[in-house]
């Protein structure tokens, strides 16, 4: 019931749609997953390189922030 209100489908509709899924549909889902996974991987790599170029050290900043939190609030 909650799925119908929030998502617009219920369990029987979802089961029927999954039962009718063709191999081409599954191939397109996998292709979309691999494409967006590749884009996300390359984007995060480039973002990390840009942060390094501009002198931002995320690991050291988070480590120092952790110890500042510990010494301040604990």
Secondary structure by P-SEA (a helix, b strand, c coil): ccccccccccaaaaaaaaaaccaaaaaaaaaaaaaaaaaaaaaaaaaaaaaaaacccaaaaaaaaaaaaaaccc
